Amino acid sequence: MQDKTYVITEIVGVSDDSISQAVTNAIARANQTLKALDWFEVKEVRGTVVDGKVGQYQVTLDVGFRYLSDEEMRAWVQG
């Protein structure tokens, strides 16, 4: 098995609908920019209150993405 080294970064997902959708939104957006996303961890859940109701869900995530080997980098570039 190949050794792996990860970078961890913190992101916040937002949704008007649910906590789950906030996580999904965050991962989908991060995946547009970061390569080799492998895992996430929910760190914090919060939201806004508007007129006595939930206005928005906000979820803080740590996401881990791998440093790619030279071979993996060539594969990503070649698509």
C-alpha positions in Angstrom: 0.0 0.0 0.0 1.3 3.4 -0.9 2.2 5.8 1.9 0.0 8.8 1.9 0.5 12.4 3.2 -2.5 14.7 3.7 -3.2 18.4 3.9 -6.0 19.3 6.2 -8.0 22.5 5.5 -11.1 23.9 7.2 -14.2 24.9 5.1 -17.7 25.9 6.0 -20.8 24.6 4.1 -24.0 26.5 4.1 -27.6 25.4 3.3 -31.1 26.8 3.8 -32.4 23.2 3.9 -30.4 21.0 6.3 -27.2 20.1 8.0 -26.7 17.2 5.5 -27.1 19.6 2.6 -24.6 22.0 4.1 -22.0 19.2 4.2 -22.9 18.1 0.7 -22.5 21.7 -0.6 -19.2 22.1 1.1 -17.7 18.9 -0.3 -19.1 19.5 -3.8 -17.5 23.0 -3.9 -14.2 21.9 -2.5 -14.0 19.1 -5.0 -14.1 21.7 -7.8 -10.8 23.2 -6.6 -9.0 20.5 -4.6 -7.8 17.2 -6.1 -7.6 13.9 -4.2 -10.2 14.7 -1.5 -10.3 11.6 0.7 -12.2 12.4 3.9 -14.0 15.0 6.0 -14.8 15.5 9.6 -17.6 17.6 10.9 -16.2 20.0 13.5 -19.0 22.4 14.3 -22.7 22.9 13.5 -24.3 26.3 13.8 -26.9 28.4 12.0 -28.9 31.6 11.9 -32.3 32.3 13.4 -34.7 34.4 11.4 -38.1 35.3 12.9 -37.8 32.5 15.4 -37.0 29.8 12.8 -33.9 28.3 11.4 -32.7 30.6 8.6 -29.6 28.8 7.5 -27.4 25.8 8.5 -23.7 26.3 8.7 -21.3 23.3 9.1 -17.6 23.6 9.7 -15.6 20.7 8.2 -12.0 19.6 8.2 -11.3 18.1 4.8 -8.3 16.0 4.0 -6.7 15.8 0.6 -3.6 13.9 -0.5 -0.3 15.1 -1.8 -0.1 13.3 -5.1 2.8 11.2 -6.3 4.5 12.2 -9.6 2.6 9.4 -11.3 -0.7 10.5 -9.8 0.0 14.1 -10.9 0.6 13.0 -14.5 -2.6 11.1 -14.5 -4.6 14.1 -13.2 -3.0 16.4 -15.8 -3.7 13.9 -18.6 -7.3 13.6 -17.4 
